[in-house]
């Protein structure tokens, strides 16, 4: 299974990615700003999602909103 970012680059466990769009966090008033760098991602069973920690909060991001850093 290949997991690709918004530009088509292949992602692997431990890669760093950058958010390409402001994202609202469900259930909170927080916003992940465009340009936020996320280190040490983990791949999931779904090729359209990655696990990560943003500002010390664990969450799942869609790969369509990130690019490889």
PyMOL commands that set and color helices and strands:
alter all, ss='L'
color gray80, all
select helices_A, chain A and resi 63-65
alter helices_A, ss='H'
color red, helices_A
select strands_A, chain A and resi 3-4+10-11+17-19+23-24+31-32+37-38+42-43+49-54+57-62+66-68
alter strands_A, ss='S'
color yellow, strands_A
deselect
rebuild
show_as cartoon
